[in-house]
Amino acid sequence: MNLNIISATFTTLGEITIAYTVISVHHRVMKEHKIDNNVFKEMHREQKIALIGITLIVIGYVLNVITEYI
C-alpha cells in the first residue's frame, strides 16, 4: 500500500475525530443548558478522543514527510 494513502488516511481520521468531539461537546452543552458532573465526565472522555485524533494527524504528517524525503 502506498505510504501517501496511509498518511492521508491517518490525517483524515484525526481531523474527523477531533471534529466529532467538538460537535459532541457542543451538542451536550446545548442539550443540557448547563454544565454538571455528567457533562464534565463527557468532556473528559472526549478530550481523550481528541488526543487520539491529534495523534493520528501527527502520524499522518510524519508519514507524509517520510514519503517526500525517501
C-alpha positions as CSV (number, residue, x, y, z in Angstrom):
1,M,0.0,0.0,0.0
2,N,1.3,3.4,-0.9
3,L,2.6,5.4,2.1
4,N,0.9,8.6,0.8
5,I,-2.5,6.9,1.0
6,I,-1.8,5.7,4.6
7,S,-0.6,9.2,5.5
8,A,-3.7,10.8,4.1
9,T,-5.9,8.3,5.9
10,F,-4.4,9.0,9.3
11,T,-4.7,12.7,8.7
12,T,-8.3,12.5,7.7
13,L,-9.2,10.2,10.5
14,G,-7.6,12.5,13.0
15,E,-9.4,15.6,11.7
16,I,-12.7,13.8,11.7
17,T,-12.1,12.5,15.2
18,I,-11.4,16.0,16.5
19,A,-14.3,17.5,14.7
20,Y,-16.6,14.8,16.1
21,T,-15.5,15.5,19.7
22,V,-16.0,19.3,19.3
23,I,-19.5,18.8,17.9
24,S,-20.4,16.2,20.6
25,V,-19.4,18.6,23.4
26,H,-21.3,21.5,22.0
27,H,-24.4,19.3,21.4
28,R,-24.3,18.0,25.0
29,V,-23.9,21.6,26.5
30,M,-26.8,22.8,24.2
31,K,-29.0,19.9,25.2
32,E,-28.4,20.3,29.0
33,H,-28.3,24.1,29.0
34,K,-25.9,23.7,31.9
35,I,-22.6,22.1,32.8
36,D,-23.0,19.5,35.5
37,N,-20.9,16.5,36.6
38,N,-22.2,14.3,33.7
39,V,-21.1,17.0,31.2
40,F,-17.7,17.2,32.8
41,K,-17.3,13.4,32.5
42,E,-18.4,13.5,28.9
43,M,-15.9,16.4,28.2
44,H,-13.1,14.4,29.9
45,R,-13.9,11.3,27.7
46,E,-14.0,13.5,24.6
47,Q,-10.6,15.1,25.5
48,K,-9.1,11.6,25.3
49,I,-10.7,11.0,21.9
50,A,-9.4,14.4,20.7
51,L,-5.9,13.4,21.8
52,I,-6.2,10.3,19.7
53,G,-7.3,12.4,16.8
54,I,-4.3,14.7,17.2
55,T,-2.0,11.7,17.4
56,L,-3.5,10.4,14.1
57,I,-2.8,13.8,12.5
58,V,0.8,13.8,13.7
59,I,1.3,10.2,12.4
60,G,-0.2,11.3,9.0
61,Y,2.1,14.3,8.9
62,V,5.2,12.2,9.7
63,L,4.3,9.6,7.1
64,N,3.8,12.4,4.6
65,V,7.2,13.9,5.3
66,I,8.9,10.5,5.1
67,T,7.4,9.9,1.7
68,E,8.7,13.2,0.5
69,Y,12.3,12.6,1.5
70,I,12.6,8.8,0.9
